[in-house]
Amino acid sequence: MPVIINGRERFMTTTHSVSAISRQLLRNRLLRQWKADDKGSTALEFSIVAIPFFMFILGFVGCAFYFFISNSLEKGMDQTSRLIRTGEAVTDKMTVNQFKQSICDGAGSWIDCNQLQIFVKSYPDGWAGLNSAKPQPCVQGGVVVTNTAPGTDLIAIYSGAASDVVIVTVCYKWNFTSKLPMIKLGNMADGSLMLQTATAFRSEPYPQS
């Protein structure tokens, strides 16, 4: 506030105004320090992208495993189905359980044979018989289709005779997808994924036993 000292006007600062100026200067100083402080910015930026990043990694791993398991099943199925095509399964009197186990062994030890179903069907009329045939389903109404054929039956009962067209279908319930957090790759109610692969061929004209 202005006062007259020795005929001259002077401005005197009160304690209250000094205090207000000091607080303002302190706030400005703290604000400048806060703006200049970039410690922890990397951690903050990573926390923003962490969830989508890990979801991408888990999805990538899940897809890689999917193709790996699918190729393993196809490998085991193709190798074992050749035994039917050449007539070895018939002459060796291979049973349904032995045929299934052979597919599991060819696919690899990472395949849980208890989760695998096989279906073998022959068509004596040749490829024309496939026109009215329906693909073998692995799931019906959300329920896994179970092969009720006795495991002790000879596979020849279902694979037909020489020169018949045969379709071998493999269904595998893959439980790995139910264990992936935040990623839904399964098509079953419990989160698992039903994998299906099939092959069709005409048996060679091998000698009938």
Backbone as a chain_set.jsonl record, in Angstrom:
{"seq": "MPVIINGRERFMTTTHSVSAISRQLLRNRLLRQWKADDKGSTALEFSIVAIPFFMFILGFVGCAFYFFISNSLEKGMDQTSRLIRTGEAVTDKMTVNQFKQSICDGAGSWIDCNQLQIFVKSYPDGWAGLNSAKPQPCVQGGVVVTNTAPGTDLIAIYSGAASDVVIVTVCYKWNFTSKLPMIKLGNMADGSLMLQTATAFRSEPYPQS", "coords": {"N": [[0.84, -1.176, 0.0], [0.481, 2.33, -0.653], [2.481, 4.877, 0.963], [3.404, 8.045, 2.487], [6.603, 9.116, 2.741], [8.969, 11.279, 3.912], [8.053, 13.185, 2.12], [7.792, 11.704, -0.155], [6.2, 9.219, -2.115], [5.792, 5.991, -1.114], [5.744, 2.374, -1.519], [4.603, -0.095, 0.49], [5.002, -3.421, 1.463], [2.842, -5.747, 2.761], [2.773, -8.264, 5.344], [1.004, -10.27, 4.692], [0.74, -10.096, 1.864], [3.344, -10.699, 1.093], [3.529, -13.323, 1.9], [1.633, -14.536, 0.205], [2.833, -14.144, -2.273], [5.105, -15.701, -1.953], [4.02, -18.259, -1.726], [2.943, -18.515, -4.285], [5.25, -18.432, -5.864], [6.449, -20.765, -4.941], [4.639, -22.698, -5.782], [4.882, -22.388, -8.555], [7.496, -23.176, -8.893], [7.415, -25.853, -8.037], [5.703, -26.836, -9.977], [7.234, -26.52, -12.291], [9.281, -28.306, -11.714], [7.844, -30.679, -11.598], [6.976, -30.914, -14.26], [9.417, -31.252, -15.507], [10.323, -33.632, -14.486], [10.793, -36.847, -15.492], [10.924, -39.397, -14.508], [9.984, -42.782, -14.261], [8.336, -42.738, -16.45], [8.657, -44.575, -18.5], [7.802, -46.977, -17.337], [5.133, -46.342, -16.936], [4.222, -45.98, -19.563], [4.591, -48.582, -20.535], [2.784, -49.983, -18.944], [0.42, -49.21, -20.07], [0.342, -50.458, -22.559], [0.678, -53.076, -21.879], [-1.367, -55.059, -21.393], [-2.749, -55.481, -23.986], [-0.434, -56.302, -25.339], [0.435, -58.709, -24.047], [-1.845, -60.232, -24.503], [-1.696, -60.482, -27.256], [0.672, -62.0, -27.471], [-0.06, -64.384, -26.115], [-2.166, -65.203, -27.775], [-0.749, -65.626, -30.14], [0.97, -67.729, -29.389], [-0.969, -69.667, -28.805], [-2.144, -70.065, -31.371], [0.08, -71.05, -32.747], [0.53, -73.482, -31.394], [-1.866, -74.693, -32.08], [-1.683, -75.194, -34.894], [0.484, -76.883, -34.783], [-0.458, -79.13, -33.296], [-2.572, -79.89, -34.968], [-1.21, -80.605, -37.346], [0.254, -82.727, -36.326], [-1.753, -84.599, -35.706], [-2.765, -85.073, -38.297], [-0.526, -86.208, -39.461], [-0.204, -88.61, -37.949], [-2.656, -89.817, -38.602], [-2.531, -90.105, -41.431], [-0.319, -91.812, -41.73], [-1.182, -94.139, -40.385], [-3.582, -94.73, -41.674], [-2.684, -95.627, -44.069], [-2.12, -98.252, -43.623], [-4.577, -99.455, -43.829], [-5.143, -98.877, -46.473], [-3.219, -100.327, -47.918], [-3.833, -102.857, -47.154], [-2.586, -104.035, -45.017], [-3.572, -103.698, -42.428], [-5.717, -105.375, -42.487], [-4.708, -107.968, -43.091], [-3.011, -108.283, -40.918], [-4.798, -108.448, -38.948], [-5.642, -106.235, -37.372], [-6.984, -104.545, -34.568], [-9.655, -102.281, -33.51], [-8.817, -100.744, -31.299], [-6.036, -101.042, -31.522], [-5.59, -99.788, -33.952], [-6.343, -97.172, -33.328], [-4.431, -96.607, -31.335], [-2.15, -96.711, -32.863], [-2.446, -94.442, -34.421], [-2.21, -92.486, -32.426], [0.439, -92.954, -31.593], [1.812, -92.302, -33.924], [1.18, -89.613, -34.112], [2.382, -88.412, -31.908], [3.799, -88.128, -28.567], [2.676, -86.048, -27.177], [0.015, -86.019, -27.643], [-3.039, -86.694, -26.181], [-4.324, -89.712, -25.887], [-6.697, -90.52, -24.775], [-8.488, -88.547, -25.315], [-9.122, -88.806, -27.928], [-10.995, -89.732, -30.781], [-11.887, -92.121, -33.229], [-13.205, -92.725, -36.487], [-14.14, -94.965, -38.893], [-15.187, -95.65, -42.112], [-16.51, -97.459, -44.84], [-17.121, -97.488, -48.429], [-18.49, -99.41, -50.614], [-19.498, -98.869, -53.16], [-17.795, -97.157, -54.326], [-16.481, -93.907, -55.282], [-18.843, -92.741, -56.001], [-20.586, -93.384, -54.021], [-20.139, -91.508, -52.099], [-21.618, -89.312, -52.664], [-24.12, -89.198, -51.448], [-23.38, -89.357, -48.873], [-22.854, -88.198, -45.544], [-20.666, -85.955, -43.825], [-18.707, -87.168, -41.093], [-19.662, -86.129, -37.965], [-17.982, -84.495, -35.245], [-18.986, -83.282, -33.049], [-22.215, -82.99, -31.746], [-24.977, -81.088, -31.133], [-23.568, -79.753, -29.163], [-22.413, -81.784, -27.745], [-19.868, -84.189, -27.398], [-19.301, -86.547, -29.907], [-19.264, -89.989, -29.507], [-17.487, -92.88, -30.383], [-18.965, -95.901, -30.546], [-18.072, -98.367, -31.199], [-16.827, -101.576, -30.362], [-13.625, -101.906, -28.892], [-12.227, -104.194, -29.357], [-13.025, -105.149, -31.772], [-12.259, -106.107, -35.15], [-10.555, -103.918, -37.324], [-11.07, -104.252, -39.942], [-13.75, -104.783, -40.202], [-14.96, -102.34, -40.455], [-13.489, -100.994, -42.342], [-13.938, -102.184, -44.737], [-13.552, -103.956, -47.885], [-10.991, -104.909, -50.28], [-10.212, -102.408, -52.707], [-12.335, -100.803, -52.001], [-13.747, -97.566, -51.281], [-12.639, -95.582, -48.655], [-13.18, -93.688, -45.719], [-11.477, -92.088, -43.208], [-11.885, -90.631, -40.158], [-10.759, -88.409, -37.7], [-11.232, -87.261, -34.477], [-10.369, -84.908, -32.067], [-10.279, -83.807, -28.829], [-9.033, -80.977, -27.638], [-7.642, -79.861, -24.802], [-5.988, -77.8, -24.079], [-6.607, -75.177, -24.856], [-8.494, -74.332, -23.031], [-7.073, -73.49, -20.894], [-5.882, -71.119, -21.436], [-5.534, -67.81, -20.441], [-7.746, -65.028, -20.79], [-7.883, -65.356, -23.528], [-9.945, -66.681, -25.966], [-10.075, -69.475, -27.669], [-11.267, -71.867, -27.959], [-14.002, -74.039, -29.001], [-15.802, -75.373, -27.522], [-18.047, -75.877, -24.718], [-16.642, -75.951, -22.309], [-14.389, -74.534, -22.877], [-12.448, -75.907, -24.28], [-11.022, -77.109, -27.41], [-12.325, -78.591, -30.272], [-10.783, -80.583, -32.519], [-10.753, -81.653, -35.863], [-9.978, -83.948, -38.371], [-9.701, -85.525, -41.538], [-9.412, -88.17, -43.953], [-9.706, -89.456, -47.256], [-9.728, -92.275, -49.367], [-9.055, -94.816, -51.871], [-8.907, -98.197, -51.327], [-6.158, -100.356, -52.027], [-6.037, -103.035, -54.476], [-5.602, -105.399, -52.761], [-4.719, -108.823, -51.893], [-7.366, -110.884, -50.793], [-7.806, -112.294, -47.593]], "CA": [[0.0, 0.0, 0.0], [1.336, 3.529, -0.748], [2.579, 5.766, 2.12], [4.224, 9.226, 2.224], [7.776, 9.191, 3.613], [9.822, 12.394, 3.492], [7.457, 13.838, 0.96], [7.758, 10.825, -1.326], [5.26, 8.107, -2.003], [6.446, 4.679, -1.082], [4.861, 1.217, -1.442], [5.025, -1.027, 1.523], [4.424, -4.757, 1.3], [2.383, -6.318, 4.018], [3.155, -9.665, 5.575], [0.038, -11.115, 3.979], [1.065, -10.115, 0.432], [4.613, -11.432, 0.945], [3.214, -14.741, 2.048], [0.93, -14.973, -1.005], [3.828, -14.191, -3.352], [5.977, -16.851, -1.696], [3.287, -19.472, -2.08], [2.827, -18.58, -5.732], [6.568, -18.809, -6.379], [6.68, -22.17, -4.607], [3.813, -23.497, -6.68], [5.486, -22.331, -9.883], [8.729, -23.969, -8.851], [7.027, -27.268, -7.996], [5.117, -27.179, -11.272], [8.33, -26.684, -13.243], [9.964, -29.552, -11.375], [6.983, -31.804, -11.987], [7.013, -31.021, -15.704], [10.742, -31.694, -15.933], [10.609, -34.965, -13.938], [10.271, -37.92, -16.344], [11.18, -40.69, -13.893], [8.823, -43.669, -14.248], [7.509, -42.596, -17.655], [8.731, -45.83, -19.267], [6.913, -47.945, -16.679], [3.756, -45.915, -17.181], [3.886, -46.272, -20.955], [4.487, -50.036, -20.7], [1.553, -50.448, -18.307], [-0.689, -48.918, -20.965], [0.336, -51.418, -23.667], [1.0, -54.42, -21.378], [-2.473, -56.008, -21.571], [-2.851, -55.928, -25.389], [0.798, -56.983, -25.741], [0.418, -60.085, -23.565], [-2.923, -60.918, -25.205], [-1.169, -60.833, -28.577], [1.647, -63.086, -27.302], [-0.799, -65.604, -25.799], [-2.874, -65.612, -28.974], [0.247, -66.135, -31.084], [1.388, -69.045, -28.9], [-2.1, -70.574, -28.981], [-2.273, -70.402, -32.795], [1.214, -71.897, -33.114], [0.238, -74.814, -30.874], [-2.998, -75.237, -32.838], [-1.185, -75.76, -36.144], [1.379, -77.99, -34.442], [-1.281, -80.288, -32.941], [-3.32, -80.299, -36.168], [-0.291, -81.315, -38.236], [0.606, -83.994, -35.678], [-2.879, -85.514, -35.906], [-2.811, -85.457, -39.704], [0.602, -87.118, -39.705], [-0.547, -89.914, -37.395], [-3.781, -90.383, -39.339], [-2.096, -90.502, -42.765], [0.557, -92.976, -41.623], [-1.933, -95.32, -39.98], [-4.578, -95.036, -42.702], [-2.008, -96.358, -45.145], [-2.208, -99.676, -43.301], [-5.844, -99.905, -44.413], [-5.073, -98.742, -47.935], [-2.403, -101.403, -48.487], [-4.355, -104.138, -46.706], [-1.818, -104.552, -43.88], [-4.431, -103.725, -41.241], [-6.606, -106.535, -42.63], [-3.931, -109.204, -42.984], [-2.451, -108.368, -39.56], [-5.941, -108.527, -38.036], [-5.551, -105.098, -36.446], [-8.244, -104.199, -33.915], [-9.976, -100.856, -33.443], [-7.925, -100.139, -30.304], [-4.685, -101.003, -32.075], [-5.586, -98.753, -34.987], [-6.356, -95.887, -32.625], [-3.143, -96.422, -30.676], [-1.169, -96.445, -33.906], [-2.592, -93.018, -34.769], [-1.63, -91.713, -31.32], [1.896, -93.099, -31.629], [2.313, -91.545, -35.065], [0.98, -88.178, -33.882], [3.354, -87.942, -30.916], [3.46, -88.365, -27.162], [1.937, -84.895, -26.639], [-1.401, -86.25, -27.904], [-3.723, -87.488, -25.157], [-5.115, -90.693, -26.633], [-8.024, -90.633, -24.155], [-9.343, -87.502, -25.88], [-9.172, -89.014, -29.371], [-12.011, -90.634, -31.313], [-11.681, -92.433, -34.644], [-14.356, -93.264, -37.201], [-13.743, -95.543, -40.179], [-16.365, -96.074, -42.862], [-16.185, -97.844, -46.214], [-18.153, -97.285, -49.444], [-18.244, -100.382, -51.691], [-19.906, -98.316, -54.45], [-16.761, -96.248, -54.821], [-16.636, -92.474, -55.016], [-20.245, -92.365, -56.193], [-21.276, -93.556, -52.749], [-19.925, -90.338, -51.248], [-22.555, -88.242, -53.021], [-25.208, -89.147, -50.46], [-22.807, -89.516, -47.535], [-22.692, -86.997, -44.726], [-19.418, -85.986, -43.068], [-18.811, -87.628, -39.721], [-19.51, -85.004, -37.022], [-17.279, -84.734, -33.983], [-19.835, -82.713, -31.999], [-23.621, -82.83, -32.1], [-25.701, -80.437, -30.05], [-22.638, -79.381, -28.099], [-21.945, -82.992, -27.061], [-18.861, -84.911, -28.168], [-19.761, -87.822, -30.449], [-18.412, -91.091, -29.065], [-17.537, -94.084, -31.2], [-19.4, -96.999, -29.682], [-17.552, -99.642, -31.706], [-15.953, -102.247, -29.388], [-12.208, -101.791, -29.227], [-11.683, -105.497, -29.756], [-13.448, -105.45, -33.142], [-11.263, -105.936, -36.201], [-10.776, -102.698, -38.09], [-11.556, -104.664, -41.265], [-15.214, -104.743, -40.19], [-15.383, -100.981, -40.797], [-12.716, -100.489, -43.484], [-14.404, -102.814, -45.963], [-12.699, -104.891, -48.614], [-10.065, -104.321, -51.246], [-10.746, -101.508, -53.743], [-13.411, -99.961, -51.472], [-13.406, -96.207, -50.85], [-12.665, -95.529, -47.188], [-12.962, -92.385, -45.072], [-11.032, -92.162, -41.814], [-12.079, -89.345, -39.477], [-10.165, -88.328, -36.365], [-11.712, -86.148, -33.648], [-9.5, -84.766, -30.904], [-10.658, -82.716, -27.92], [-7.786, -80.358, -27.176], [-7.967, -79.13, -23.571], [-5.025, -76.726, -23.836], [-7.207, -73.854, -25.05], [-9.27, -73.948, -21.842], [-6.136, -72.988, -19.883], [-5.35, -69.824, -21.856], [-6.286, -66.702, -19.846], [-8.149, -63.867, -21.59], [-7.969, -65.702, -24.946], [-10.93, -67.735, -26.216], [-9.844, -70.164, -28.93], [-12.035, -73.103, -27.979], [-15.363, -74.029, -29.522], [-16.6, -76.204, -26.638], [-18.58, -75.144, -23.565], [-15.633, -75.872, -21.251], [-13.233, -73.779, -23.36], [-11.564, -76.74, -25.086], [-11.193, -76.988, -28.856], [-12.477, -79.861, -30.969], [-10.059, -80.641, -33.785], [-11.23, -82.731, -36.721], [-9.251, -84.15, -39.613], [-10.2, -86.712, -42.232], [-8.781, -88.524, -45.211], [-10.488, -90.381, -48.074], [-8.864, -92.971, -50.333], [-9.529, -96.114, -52.342], [-7.972, -99.25, -50.935], [-5.508, -101.056, -53.127], [-6.61, -104.372, -54.687], [-4.764, -106.376, -52.067], [-5.345, -110.158, -51.857], [-8.28, -111.131, -49.679], [-7.384, -113.44, -46.791]], "C": [[0.882, 1.234, 0.0], [1.28, 4.334, 0.54], [3.49, 6.921, 1.733], [5.351, 9.243, 3.241], [8.693, 10.264, 3.052], [9.326, 13.032, 2.201], [7.385, 12.975, -0.272], [6.822, 9.643, -1.057], [6.03, 6.788, -2.068], [5.372, 3.594, -1.0], [5.413, 0.245, -0.434], [4.27, -2.356, 1.337], [4.06, -5.322, 2.65], [2.824, -7.769, 4.121], [2.246, -10.618, 4.8], [0.378, -11.217, 2.501], [2.371, -10.844, 0.176], [4.364, -12.926, 0.998], [2.533, -15.302, 0.802], [1.894, -15.1, -2.165], [4.726, -15.409, -3.188], [5.297, -18.16, -2.079], [3.167, -19.631, -3.591], [4.144, -19.008, -6.371], [6.868, -20.278, -6.115], [5.881, -23.095, -5.522], [4.407, -23.54, -8.081], [6.737, -23.2, -9.961], [8.405, -25.466, -8.859], [6.447, -27.73, -9.336], [6.2, -27.395, -12.316], [9.09, -27.986, -12.978], [9.153, -30.77, -11.8], [6.988, -32.027, -13.497], [8.342, -31.585, -16.198], [11.076, -33.11, -15.466], [9.964, -36.037, -14.813], [10.584, -39.3, -15.792], [9.885, -41.518, -13.845], [7.958, -43.576, -15.481], [7.511, -43.884, -18.487], [7.795, -46.881, -18.68], [5.449, -47.604, -16.931], [3.329, -46.242, -18.613], [3.717, -47.775, -21.174], [3.195, -50.568, -20.085], [0.339, -50.209, -19.202], [-0.81, -49.987, -22.057], [0.519, -52.861, -23.191], [-0.105, -55.427, -21.683], [-2.64, -56.421, -23.028], [-1.609, -56.668, -25.867], [0.776, -58.447, -25.319], [-0.725, -60.881, -24.202], [-2.468, -61.343, -26.599], [-0.205, -62.01, -28.48], [0.924, -64.4, -27.027], [-1.567, -66.117, -27.018], [-1.934, -66.207, -30.013], [0.701, -67.535, -30.688], [0.276, -70.069, -29.11], [-2.274, -71.001, -30.423], [-1.136, -71.307, -33.257], [0.995, -73.333, -32.634], [-0.889, -75.47, -31.659], [-2.513, -75.908, -34.13], [-0.255, -76.944, -35.873], [0.579, -79.255, -34.118], [-2.045, -80.8, -34.148], [-2.432, -81.096, -37.121], [0.114, -82.66, -37.65], [-0.496, -85.023, -35.877], [-2.958, -85.993, -37.353], [-1.689, -86.434, -40.046], [0.282, -88.522, -39.198], [-1.658, -90.593, -38.164], [-3.345, -90.89, -40.712], [-1.233, -91.761, -42.715], [-0.24, -94.242, -41.321], [-2.98, -95.699, -41.019], [-3.962, -95.796, -43.864], [-2.046, -97.863, -44.884], [-3.513, -100.271, -43.823], [-5.747, -99.913, -45.928], [-4.3, -99.894, -48.568], [-2.877, -102.791, -48.07], [-3.613, -104.732, -45.52], [-2.684, -104.666, -42.633], [-5.351, -104.938, -41.274], [-5.834, -107.831, -42.417], [-3.333, -109.391, -41.595], [-3.539, -108.445, -38.498], [-5.861, -107.448, -36.929], [-6.923, -104.776, -35.88], [-8.46, -102.681, -33.928], [-9.047, -100.15, -32.454], [-6.493, -100.035, -30.823], [-4.558, -99.927, -33.151], [-5.537, -97.363, -34.35], [-5.013, -95.605, -31.971], [-2.052, -96.118, -31.692], [-1.23, -94.983, -34.364], [-1.962, -92.147, -33.687], [-0.111, -91.769, -31.349], [2.494, -92.302, -32.783], [2.192, -90.045, -34.876], [1.987, -87.619, -32.892], [2.856, -88.121, -29.499], [2.684, -87.218, -26.531], [0.436, -84.992, -26.918], [-1.967, -87.153, -26.816], [-4.684, -88.444, -25.862], [-6.525, -90.851, -26.041], [-9.006, -89.611, -24.718], [-9.543, -87.677, -27.391], [-10.24, -90.041, -29.74], [-11.712, -90.878, -32.79], [-12.952, -93.036, -35.224], [-13.872, -93.727, -38.578], [-14.995, -96.064, -40.874], [-15.975, -96.356, -44.302], [-17.393, -97.643, -47.123], [-17.854, -98.234, -50.607], [-18.599, -99.851, -53.076], [-18.882, -97.344, -55.023], [-17.072, -94.792, -54.497], [-18.074, -92.013, -55.193], [-21.029, -92.489, -54.894], [-21.121, -92.375, -51.812], [-20.915, -89.218, -51.534], [-23.669, -88.083, -51.99], [-24.689, -89.272, -49.025], [-22.689, -88.168, -46.834], [-21.373, -87.089, -43.965], [-19.652, -86.43, -41.627], [-18.634, -86.444, -38.764], [-18.712, -85.428, -35.781], [-18.107, -84.26, -32.792], [-21.246, -82.585, -32.543], [-24.37, -82.24, -30.917], [-24.822, -80.07, -28.873], [-22.075, -80.555, -27.332], [-20.969, -83.728, -27.972], [-19.428, -86.253, -28.62], [-18.766, -88.918, -30.071], [-18.595, -92.289, -29.982], [-17.841, -95.269, -30.294], [-18.9, -98.358, -30.155], [-16.649, -100.287, -30.653], [-14.496, -102.192, -29.837], [-11.585, -103.084, -29.683], [-12.122, -105.915, -31.162], [-12.267, -105.299, -34.1], [-11.578, -104.682, -37.0], [-11.308, -103.014, -39.478], [-13.075, -104.658, -41.344], [-15.713, -103.395, -40.709], [-14.659, -100.445, -42.034], [-13.099, -101.152, -44.795], [-13.379, -103.733, -46.593], [-11.762, -104.142, -49.543], [-10.822, -103.521, -52.29], [-11.952, -100.703, -53.277], [-12.872, -98.563, -51.18], [-13.609, -96.128, -49.343], [-12.439, -94.086, -46.731], [-12.604, -92.632, -43.613], [-11.141, -90.765, -41.212], [-11.515, -89.426, -38.071], [-10.694, -87.082, -35.667], [-10.864, -86.095, -32.383], [-9.936, -83.554, -30.084], [-9.396, -82.188, -27.249], [-8.084, -79.447, -25.986], [-7.05, -77.944, -23.308], [-5.675, -75.349, -23.92], [-8.023, -73.395, -23.839], [-8.387, -73.355, -20.756], [-5.551, -71.635, -20.26], [-6.166, -68.702, -21.224], [-6.567, -65.604, -20.869], [-8.305, -64.17, -23.077], [-8.951, -66.851, -25.115], [-10.707, -68.3, -27.618], [-10.703, -71.414, -29.068], [-13.428, -72.928, -28.546], [-16.287, -74.927, -28.701], [-17.017, -75.391, -25.414], [-17.537, -74.979, -22.461], [-14.372, -75.147, -21.695], [-12.27, -74.591, -24.198], [-11.911, -76.601, -26.571], [-11.286, -78.377, -29.479], [-11.8, -79.775, -32.333], [-10.553, -81.84, -34.584], [-10.402, -82.771, -37.992], [-9.716, -85.461, -40.228], [-9.418, -86.945, -43.512], [-9.658, -89.548, -45.932], [-9.571, -90.998, -49.131], [-9.564, -94.244, -50.791], [-8.477, -97.149, -51.976], [-7.392, -99.926, -52.167], [-6.146, -102.453, -53.301], [-5.746, -105.48, -54.073], [-5.478, -107.744, -52.031], [-6.225, -110.317, -50.629], [-7.814, -112.383, -48.932], [-8.546, -114.395, -46.603]], "O": [[1.953, 1.201, 0.604], [0.221, 4.48, 1.149], [4.26, 6.817, 0.778], [5.114, 9.365, 4.443], [9.137, 10.197, 1.906], [10.109, 13.368, 1.312], [6.966, 13.443, -1.331], [6.689, 9.158, 0.066], [6.815, 6.545, -2.985], [4.268, 3.818, -0.503], [6.566, -0.177, -0.517], [3.065, -2.381, 1.09], [4.881, -5.365, 3.566], [3.191, -8.407, 3.134], [2.696, -11.656, 4.313], [0.314, -12.306, 1.931], [2.51, -11.531, -0.836], [4.933, -13.692, 0.22], [2.827, -16.424, 0.388], [1.803, -16.04, -2.954], [5.069, -16.071, -4.168], [5.909, -19.048, -2.674], [3.274, -20.738, -4.117], [4.168, -19.828, -7.289], [7.463, -20.959, -6.95], [6.374, -24.128, -5.974], [4.434, -24.591, -8.721], [6.994, -23.865, -10.965], [9.026, -26.245, -9.583], [6.67, -28.861, -9.768], [6.12, -28.318, -13.126], [9.491, -28.68, -13.912], [9.696, -31.757, -12.296], [7.001, -33.165, -13.966], [8.383, -32.31, -17.192], [12.005, -33.727, -15.985], [8.739, -36.134, -14.877], [10.518, -40.284, -16.53], [8.833, -41.022, -13.443], [6.939, -44.262, -15.567], [6.504, -44.239, -19.099], [7.09, -47.581, -19.406], [4.624, -48.499, -17.119], [2.219, -46.72, -18.846], [2.82, -48.204, -21.9], [2.578, -51.487, -20.624], [-0.657, -50.925, -19.103], [-1.915, -50.375, -22.436], [0.516, -53.779, -24.01], [0.171, -56.522, -22.173], [-2.672, -57.62, -23.303], [-1.707, -57.564, -26.705], [1.062, -59.332, -26.126], [-0.586, -62.085, -24.419], [-2.811, -62.429, -27.066], [-0.252, -62.919, -29.308], [1.25, -65.423, -27.631], [-1.613, -67.322, -27.264], [-2.279, -67.177, -30.688], [0.805, -68.424, -31.533], [0.531, -71.195, -29.537], [-2.527, -72.176, -30.689], [-1.347, -72.219, -34.057], [1.243, -74.285, -33.374], [-0.866, -76.681, -31.879], [-2.883, -77.044, -34.424], [-0.217, -77.897, -36.652], [0.905, -80.335, -34.611], [-2.16, -82.01, -34.341], [-2.844, -82.133, -37.641], [0.298, -83.629, -38.387], [-0.219, -86.183, -36.181], [-3.19, -87.175, -37.609], [-1.881, -87.369, -40.823], [0.468, -89.505, -39.915], [-1.623, -91.807, -38.365], [-3.74, -91.981, -41.121], [-1.384, -92.663, -43.54], [-0.005, -95.29, -41.922], [-3.238, -96.886, -41.222], [-4.656, -96.532, -44.565], [-2.008, -98.658, -45.823], [-3.561, -101.438, -44.211], [-6.214, -100.844, -46.586], [-4.677, -100.385, -49.632], [-2.376, -103.794, -48.579], [-3.963, -105.818, -45.056], [-2.549, -105.62, -41.867], [-5.725, -105.471, -40.229], [-6.26, -108.692, -41.648], [-3.163, -110.521, -41.139], [-3.251, -108.5, -37.302], [-5.995, -107.732, -35.739], [-7.91, -104.737, -36.614], [-7.575, -101.911, -34.302], [-8.543, -99.067, -32.75], [-5.816, -99.036, -30.579], [-3.538, -99.243, -33.242], [-4.781, -96.494, -34.785], [-4.511, -94.483, -32.045], [-1.132, -95.351, -31.408], [-0.204, -94.369, -34.656], [-1.262, -91.182, -33.993], [0.555, -90.752, -31.154], [3.556, -91.697, -32.639], [2.998, -89.282, -35.408], [2.405, -86.468, -33.02], [1.656, -88.248, -29.255], [2.094, -87.386, -25.465], [-0.331, -84.137, -26.475], [-1.444, -88.238, -26.56], [-5.727, -88.031, -26.369], [-7.443, -91.274, -26.743], [-10.219, -89.789, -24.61], [-10.076, -86.786, -28.053], [-10.37, -91.081, -29.094], [-11.331, -89.958, -33.514], [-13.68, -93.761, -34.546], [-13.269, -92.958, -39.327], [-15.767, -96.825, -40.292], [-15.214, -95.605, -44.912], [-18.535, -97.627, -46.665], [-17.059, -97.904, -51.486], [-18.058, -100.331, -54.072], [-19.094, -96.774, -56.093], [-17.821, -94.487, -53.568], [-18.484, -91.011, -54.608], [-22.018, -91.785, -54.689], [-21.869, -92.241, -50.844], [-21.042, -88.282, -50.745], [-24.106, -86.969, -51.7], [-25.474, -89.289, -48.076], [-22.455, -87.138, -47.466], [-20.995, -88.167, -43.507], [-20.674, -86.103, -41.024], [-17.574, -85.819, -38.75], [-18.776, -86.576, -35.344], [-17.957, -84.759, -31.677], [-21.448, -82.126, -33.667], [-24.395, -82.82, -29.832], [-25.268, -80.073, -27.726], [-21.334, -80.364, -26.368], [-21.214, -83.872, -29.17], [-19.971, -87.007, -27.813], [-17.564, -88.777, -30.296], [-19.719, -92.664, -30.316], [-17.069, -95.593, -29.392], [-19.259, -99.387, -29.582], [-15.784, -99.608, -30.101], [-14.181, -102.404, -31.008], [-10.534, -103.082, -30.323], [-11.647, -106.922, -31.685], [-11.386, -104.467, -33.885], [-12.737, -104.416, -37.317], [-11.921, -102.164, -40.123], [-13.636, -104.542, -42.434], [-16.772, -103.321, -41.332], [-15.162, -99.541, -42.701], [-12.639, -100.733, -45.857], [-12.464, -104.224, -45.932], [-11.743, -102.911, -49.583], [-11.919, -103.892, -52.707], [-12.545, -99.982, -54.08], [-11.693, -98.394, -50.871], [-14.638, -96.56, -48.824], [-11.612, -93.365, -47.29], [-13.336, -93.299, -42.882], [-10.538, -89.821, -41.723], [-11.76, -90.388, -37.342], [-10.611, -85.979, -36.207], [-10.667, -87.108, -31.712], [-9.959, -82.427, -30.579], [-8.782, -82.853, -26.415], [-8.701, -78.393, -26.141], [-7.312, -77.157, -22.399], [-5.336, -74.453, -23.147], [-8.219, -72.195, -23.645], [-8.894, -72.777, -19.795], [-4.796, -71.057, -19.479], [-7.376, -68.635, -21.44], [-5.722, -65.294, -21.709], [-8.809, -63.328, -23.821], [-8.803, -67.89, -24.472], [-11.093, -67.694, -28.617], [-10.85, -71.956, -30.163], [-13.97, -71.823, -28.574], [-17.41, -75.215, -29.115], [-16.424, -74.356, -25.109], [-17.546, -73.974, -21.75], [-13.379, -75.143, -20.966], [-11.349, -74.021, -24.783], [-12.951, -76.051, -26.935], [-10.433, -79.231, -29.243], [-12.2, -78.987, -33.19], [-10.748, -82.922, -34.03], [-10.156, -81.738, -38.614], [-10.081, -86.396, -39.515], [-8.835, -86.02, -44.077], [-10.278, -90.401, -45.296], [-8.737, -90.307, -49.715], [-10.535, -94.691, -50.18], [-7.296, -96.986, -52.284], [-8.046, -100.049, -53.202], [-6.731, -102.983, -52.356], [-5.239, -106.362, -54.766], [-6.703, -107.805, -52.128], [-5.837, -109.912, -49.533], [-7.473, -113.395, -49.544], [-8.396, -115.429, -45.953]]}, "num_chains": 1, "name": "protein.A"}
